[in-house]
Amino acid sequence: MHDSAHDHHAHDHSHGHSHAHGPGHSHAPKDFGKAFAIGIALNVAFVLIEGGFGFWSNSVALVADAGHNLSDVLGLVVAWIAAVLSKRPPSPRYTYGLRGSSIMAALFNAVFLLVAVGAIAWESVLRLLDPQPVASLTVIVVAAIGVVINGITAWLFFSGREGDLNIKGAYLHMAADAAVSVGVVMAGLLIMLTGWLWLDPVMSLVIVAVIVAGTWGLLRDSVAMSLDAVPPGVDPEAVRAFLGRQEGVAAVHDLHIWPMSTTEIALTAHLVMPGGHPGDAFLRHIAHELREHHAIGHVTLQIEREGATCPLAPDHVV
């Protein structure tokens, strides 16, 4: 990454390879270090409170929810580690730095959340078959505290949920927890009023369905990113058309667009230009346009006089 949005390099090698790169679209990714620290501290404190009250009131529901919240602390820790690692400078072996760790963290969070939800669903079904007495008032008070703490933590990550899949994973994790806590409060109130013990597991199953629906998109996007798919916000055909209509370009082949991290996108392509190398100004223009209009910040272009001689020219060749 460079300090200036207009700072990029262009290299002209003897074999016709040209390279231009700049930072990603708009501003550098926001630092969520403080949000992670506050979120982890709040949730660790809540896990201790919830677990303690769970044992004290003999409420399996609270103890189970404390375990679930502990899994969220782990999820936040993983997302934070990835956010820090993704800022590490490149090395001779890891030439992109460790930017890809943010994609791994988003994938881990999605899978971990679905596993945690599976455990809740299993416990809910068991409870439905054998309803247990619930200490309603204690459950309501402690779950209400959970709504506040999880709500605050989710709000800390709210601004980054659109631009960074890793931060979106952390946000969804905490928002899902707030929803769980709201459901527990409602179930506790209704059980107190009606005495219907089956309401507790039924509410849990409804919440499970809501969480799975919200997490599926995160899982799909993080799996796609880990397989180097073109990020959802980029139209590859529009990029190909843009490159193809540049002055002097006769054909475009070996075009690849992939995510370097959850916030940065890279592109490589071969441009067939019978008139020869167009110069550094041409490369800088393309890099600037791709960054501004397609959020692609790392552009590498190879200039060729005759595309037919390139072994990578056919579309089916990678």
C-alpha positions as CSV (number, residue, x, y, z in Angstrom):
1,M,0.0,0.0,0.0
2,H,1.2,3.5,-0.7
3,D,0.5,6.7,1.2
4,S,-1.0,8.6,-1.7
5,A,-4.0,7.5,-3.7
6,H,-2.2,8.8,-6.9
7,D,1.1,7.2,-6.2
8,H,1.9,4.2,-8.4
9,H,4.8,2.6,-10.1
10,A,5.2,1.4,-13.7
11,H,8.0,-0.9,-14.7
12,D,8.9,-1.6,-18.3
13,H,10.8,-4.9,-18.7
14,S,12.6,-5.9,-21.8
15,H,10.2,-8.8,-22.5
16,G,7.2,-6.4,-22.6
17,H,5.8,-6.9,-19.1
18,S,4.4,-3.8,-17.6
19,H,3.2,-3.3,-14.0
20,A,1.2,-0.6,-12.3
21,H,-0.2,-0.6,-8.8
22,G,-1.8,1.6,-6.3
23,P,-3.8,1.4,-3.1
24,G,-7.4,0.1,-3.1
25,H,-10.4,2.2,-3.8
26,S,-11.2,5.2,-1.6
27,H,-9.4,5.3,1.8
28,A,-7.2,2.8,3.5
29,P,-9.2,0.2,5.6
30,K,-10.3,1.6,8.9
31,D,-8.4,0.4,11.9
32,F,-10.9,-1.6,14.2
33,G,-8.2,-2.4,16.8
34,K,-10.1,-0.4,19.5
35,A,-13.4,-2.0,18.5
36,F,-11.9,-5.5,18.9
37,A,-10.3,-4.7,22.3
38,I,-13.6,-3.2,23.7
39,G,-15.7,-6.0,22.2
40,I,-13.5,-8.8,23.6
41,A,-13.3,-7.1,27.1
42,L,-17.1,-6.6,27.3
43,N,-17.8,-10.2,26.2
44,V,-15.3,-11.8,28.5
45,A,-16.8,-9.9,31.4
46,F,-20.3,-11.0,30.3
47,V,-19.3,-14.7,29.9
48,L,-18.1,-14.7,33.5
49,I,-21.3,-13.0,34.8
50,E,-23.6,-15.2,32.7
51,G,-21.8,-18.4,33.6
52,G,-21.8,-17.5,37.3
53,F,-25.5,-16.7,37.4
54,G,-26.2,-19.8,35.3
55,F,-24.6,-22.1,37.9
56,W,-26.2,-20.1,40.8
57,S,-29.7,-20.3,39.4
58,N,-29.3,-23.8,38.0
59,S,-30.2,-22.5,34.6
60,V,-28.8,-24.7,31.8
61,A,-30.0,-22.1,29.3
62,L,-27.7,-19.4,30.7
63,V,-24.7,-21.7,31.0
64,A,-25.2,-22.8,27.4
65,D,-25.5,-19.2,26.3
66,A,-22.4,-18.3,28.3
67,G,-20.6,-21.1,26.3
68,H,-21.9,-19.6,23.1
69,N,-20.7,-16.2,24.0
70,L,-17.3,-17.6,24.8
71,S,-17.2,-19.0,21.3
72,D,-17.9,-15.4,20.1
73,V,-14.9,-14.1,22.0
74,L,-12.8,-16.6,20.1
75,G,-14.4,-15.5,16.9
76,L,-13.5,-11.8,17.7
77,V,-9.9,-12.8,18.6
78,V,-9.5,-14.7,15.3
79,A,-10.9,-11.7,13.3
80,W,-8.6,-9.3,15.2
81,I,-5.5,-11.4,14.6
82,A,-6.4,-11.5,10.9
83,A,-6.9,-7.7,10.8
84,V,-3.4,-7.2,12.3
85,L,-1.7,-9.9,10.1
86,S,-3.2,-8.4,7.0
87,K,-1.2,-5.2,7.6
88,R,2.1,-7.0,7.8
89,P,4.6,-6.0,5.1
90,P,5.5,-8.4,2.3
91,S,8.4,-10.8,2.7
92,P,10.4,-12.8,0.1
93,R,8.2,-15.8,0.7
94,Y,4.9,-14.1,1.4
95,T,5.0,-11.6,-1.4
96,Y,1.5,-10.2,-0.7
97,G,2.3,-10.0,3.0
98,L,-0.4,-11.9,5.0
99,R,-3.4,-10.1,3.5
100,G,-5.1,-13.4,2.8
101,S,-5.5,-14.1,6.5
102,S,-8.5,-11.8,6.6
103,I,-10.3,-14.1,4.0
104,M,-9.3,-17.2,6.2
105,A,-10.8,-15.5,9.3
106,A,-14.1,-14.6,7.5
107,L,-14.4,-18.3,6.4
108,F,-13.5,-19.5,9.9
109,N,-16.1,-17.2,11.5
110,A,-18.8,-18.4,9.1
111,V,-18.1,-22.1,9.7
112,F,-17.6,-21.5,13.5
113,L,-20.9,-19.6,13.7
114,L,-22.8,-22.4,11.9
115,V,-21.3,-25.1,14.2
116,A,-22.3,-23.0,17.3
117,V,-25.8,-22.6,15.9
118,G,-25.9,-26.4,15.3
119,A,-25.1,-27.0,19.0
120,I,-27.9,-24.6,20.0
121,A,-30.4,-26.3,17.7
122,W,-29.5,-29.7,19.1
123,E,-29.9,-28.5,22.7
124,S,-33.2,-26.9,21.7
125,V,-34.6,-30.1,20.2
126,L,-33.6,-32.0,23.4
127,R,-35.3,-29.4,25.5
128,L,-38.5,-29.5,23.3
129,L,-38.7,-33.3,24.0
130,D,-38.1,-32.8,27.7
131,P,-39.0,-29.3,28.9
132,Q,-37.0,-28.2,32.0
133,P,-38.0,-25.6,34.7
134,V,-36.5,-22.2,34.0
135,A,-35.6,-19.5,36.5
136,S,-37.4,-16.9,34.4
137,L,-36.5,-13.7,36.2
138,T,-32.8,-14.4,36.4
139,V,-32.8,-15.5,32.7
140,I,-34.6,-12.3,31.7
141,V,-32.2,-9.9,33.6
142,V,-29.0,-11.6,32.5
143,A,-30.2,-12.0,28.9
144,A,-31.2,-8.3,28.9
145,I,-27.6,-7.4,29.9
146,G,-26.5,-9.6,27.0
147,V,-28.6,-7.6,24.5
148,V,-26.9,-4.4,25.6
149,I,-23.3,-5.8,25.5
150,N,-23.7,-7.7,22.2
151,G,-25.6,-4.7,20.7
152,I,-22.8,-2.3,21.7
153,T,-20.1,-4.7,20.2
154,A,-22.1,-5.1,17.0
155,W,-22.4,-1.3,16.7
156,L,-18.6,-0.9,17.0
157,F,-18.2,-2.9,13.8
158,F,-21.3,-1.6,12.0
159,S,-19.4,1.0,9.8
160,G,-17.0,-1.6,8.4
161,R,-19.6,-4.4,7.5
162,E,-19.9,-3.4,3.8
163,G,-16.3,-2.8,2.9
164,D,-14.5,-5.7,4.7
165,L,-15.8,-9.3,4.8
166,N,-13.7,-10.0,7.9
167,I,-15.3,-7.1,9.8
168,K,-18.7,-8.2,8.4
169,G,-18.1,-11.6,10.0
170,A,-17.4,-10.0,13.4
171,Y,-20.5,-7.7,13.0
172,L,-22.8,-10.6,12.1
173,H,-21.4,-12.7,15.0
174,M,-22.3,-10.0,17.6
175,A,-25.6,-9.0,15.9
176,A,-26.6,-12.7,16.0
177,D,-25.8,-12.8,19.7
178,A,-27.9,-9.7,20.4
179,A,-30.8,-11.5,18.6
180,V,-30.3,-14.6,20.7
181,S,-30.4,-12.5,23.8
182,V,-33.6,-10.7,22.7
183,G,-35.2,-14.1,22.0
184,V,-34.2,-15.4,25.5
185,V,-35.7,-12.3,27.1
186,M,-39.0,-12.7,25.2
187,A,-39.1,-16.4,26.0
188,G,-38.4,-15.7,29.7
189,L,-41.2,-13.2,29.9
190,L,-43.7,-15.5,28.2
191,I,-42.7,-18.4,30.4
192,M,-43.2,-16.3,33.5
193,L,-46.7,-15.2,32.3
194,T,-47.9,-18.6,30.9
195,G,-45.7,-21.3,32.4
196,W,-45.2,-22.8,28.9
197,L,-41.7,-24.3,29.2
198,W,-41.7,-25.3,25.5
199,L,-41.5,-21.6,24.5
200,D,-37.8,-21.6,25.4
201,P,-36.6,-24.2,22.9
202,V,-39.1,-23.0,20.2
203,M,-37.7,-19.5,20.5
204,S,-34.1,-20.9,20.2
205,L,-35.0,-22.7,17.0
206,V,-36.5,-19.6,15.5
207,I,-33.3,-17.7,16.3
208,V,-31.2,-20.5,14.8
209,A,-33.1,-20.1,11.5
210,V,-32.5,-16.3,11.5
211,I,-28.7,-16.8,12.2
212,V,-28.3,-19.4,9.5
213,A,-30.0,-17.2,6.9
214,G,-27.7,-14.3,7.8
215,T,-24.5,-16.4,8.0
216,W,-25.0,-18.2,4.7
217,G,-24.0,-15.2,2.6
218,L,-20.8,-14.8,4.7
219,L,-20.0,-18.4,4.1
220,R,-20.7,-18.2,0.4
221,D,-18.6,-15.0,-0.1
222,S,-15.7,-16.2,2.1
223,V,-15.5,-19.6,0.3
224,A,-15.6,-17.8,-3.1
225,M,-12.8,-15.4,-2.0
226,S,-10.6,-18.3,-0.7
227,L,-11.0,-19.8,-4.2
228,D,-9.8,-16.5,-5.8
229,A,-13.2,-15.8,-7.4
230,V,-13.8,-12.3,-8.7
231,P,-15.1,-10.2,-5.7
232,P,-18.9,-9.6,-5.8
233,G,-18.5,-5.8,-6.4
234,V,-16.5,-6.2,-9.6
235,D,-18.0,-6.9,-13.0
236,P,-15.3,-8.8,-14.9
237,E,-16.9,-8.2,-18.3
238,A,-17.0,-4.5,-17.7
239,V,-13.3,-4.6,-16.8
240,R,-12.5,-6.6,-19.9
241,A,-14.5,-4.1,-22.1
242,F,-12.7,-1.2,-20.5
243,L,-9.3,-2.6,-21.2
244,G,-10.3,-3.6,-24.8
245,R,-11.5,-0.1,-25.8
246,Q,-8.2,1.6,-24.8
247,E,-6.4,3.2,-27.7
248,G,-4.0,0.8,-29.4
249,V,-5.4,-2.3,-27.7
250,A,-6.3,-5.0,-30.3
251,A,-7.2,-7.8,-27.9
252,V,-7.2,-8.7,-24.2
253,H,-6.4,-12.2,-22.8
254,D,-5.3,-14.0,-19.7
255,L,-7.4,-11.6,-17.6
256,H,-7.5,-12.5,-13.9
257,I,-9.2,-10.6,-11.0
258,W,-8.9,-11.9,-7.5
259,P,-9.1,-10.7,-3.8
260,M,-5.7,-10.2,-2.1
261,S,-7.6,-9.7,1.1
262,T,-11.1,-8.8,2.2
263,T,-10.5,-5.2,1.2
264,E,-8.0,-5.3,-1.7
265,I,-8.3,-6.5,-5.2
266,A,-5.6,-7.4,-7.8
267,L,-5.7,-7.8,-11.6
268,T,-3.4,-9.2,-14.2
269,A,-4.0,-9.1,-18.0
270,H,-2.2,-9.4,-21.3
271,L,-2.9,-6.5,-23.8
272,V,-2.2,-7.1,-27.5
273,M,-0.9,-3.8,-28.9
274,P,0.5,-4.1,-32.4
275,G,1.9,-0.6,-32.2
276,G,4.2,-1.6,-29.3
277,H,4.6,-0.4,-25.8
278,P,2.4,2.7,-25.2
279,G,4.5,4.2,-22.4
280,D,4.2,4.7,-18.6
281,A,1.5,7.4,-18.9
282,F,-0.9,4.8,-20.5
283,L,-0.3,2.4,-17.6
284,R,-0.8,5.1,-15.0
285,H,-4.1,6.0,-16.6
286,I,-5.4,2.4,-16.6
287,A,-4.3,1.9,-13.0
288,H,-6.1,5.1,-12.0
289,E,-9.3,4.3,-13.8
290,L,-9.4,0.7,-12.5
291,R,-8.8,1.9,-8.9
292,E,-11.4,4.7,-9.1
293,H,-14.2,2.9,-11.0
294,H,-13.7,-0.8,-10.1
295,A,-11.9,-0.7,-6.7
296,I,-9.0,-2.6,-8.2
297,G,-5.8,-1.3,-6.5
298,H,-3.1,-3.7,-7.7
299,V,-2.8,-3.8,-11.5
300,T,-0.2,-5.7,-13.6
301,L,-0.4,-5.5,-17.4
302,Q,1.7,-7.3,-20.0
303,I,2.0,-5.7,-23.4
304,E,2.4,-7.9,-26.4
305,R,2.7,-7.0,-30.1
306,E,1.3,-10.3,-31.4
307,G,-1.3,-12.1,-29.1
308,A,-1.4,-15.3,-31.3
309,T,2.2,-16.2,-30.2
310,C,1.2,-16.1,-26.4
311,P,0.6,-19.6,-25.0
312,L,-1.9,-18.0,-22.5
313,A,-4.1,-16.4,-25.2
314,P,-6.9,-19.1,-25.5
315,D,-9.7,-18.5,-23.0
316,H,-9.5,-22.1,-21.6
317,V,-5.8,-21.8,-20.7
318,V,-5.0,-20.6,-17.2
